[in-house]
């Protein structure tokens, strides 16, 4: 089975992270969850990825996009994989 193309960096019980999870499931996208450190200062993996320590954050290997902030991610997923996406999903 191929590796998921999308990696989601998230916290347990984070409503913003769950918003992104719902969107990924809506589009039936395979993704890997990586749970990050609860302490903001310890989120070095996320900081290396996005330049910020905030979650949720995603890395989409399919498009090369890396981003954080749930609103931005949901909009990106809609535009990239939703009904209005070029090429459609």
VOGUDO-560726 format. One record per residue (C-alpha): x, y, z. Coordinates in steps of 0.1 Angstrom, whole numbers, padded with zeros to 4 digits, always signed. Each point is the difference from the previous one (the first is absolute). Layout:
// residues N
XYZ...
//
This chain:
// residues 89
+0000+0000+0000+0015+0034-0009+0009+0025+0026-0027+0027+0006+0007+0031-0020-0011+0024+0028+0015+0002+0035-0021+0018+0026+0017+0014+0031-0025+0003+0028-0008+0000+0036-0023-0024+0018-0035+0014+0005+0008+0032-0019-0032+0013-0016+0020+0018-0028+0018-0033-0008-0033-0019+0000-0014+0025-0025+0028-0009-0024-0005-0038+0007-0037+0003-0009+0010+0017-0033+0026-0027-0008-0026-0027+0006-0026+0019-0020+0023-0003-0031+0011-0035+0010+0036+0010+0001+0026-0023+0015+0020+0018+0026+0025-0007+0028-0006+0016+0034+0030+0012+0019-0009+0010+0035+0022+0029+0012+0012+0011+0034-0027+0018+0021+0026+0026+0010+0001+0027-0027+0038+0005+0006+0006-0037-0007-0015-0002-0034+0032+0000-0019-0011-0024-0027-0029+0024-0009+0023+0030+0001+0025-0016-0024-0029-0008-0023-0020+0033-0001+0021+0025+0018-0026+0002+0027-0008-0022+0030-0038+0001-0004-0022-0030-0009-0017-0013-0020+0027+0000-0027+0001-0022-0032+0026-0010-0025-0015-0012-0033+0026-0020-0019-0023-0001-0031+0002+0037-0005+0030+0010+0021-0021+0023+0022+0007+0005+0036-0023+0022+0022-0015+0006+0034-0032+0016+0013-0032-0020-0003-0019+0025-0021+0029+0002-0026+0003-0038+0000-0038-0006-0005+0000+0026-0028+0030-0017-0017-0016-0034+0003-0033+0013-0015+0019+0017-0029+0023-0029-0006-0022-0031+0006-0036+0013+0000-0026+0002-0027+0013+0033-0013+0036-0013-0002+0017+0001-0034+0000-0036-0011-0026-0009+0027+0003-0026+0026
//
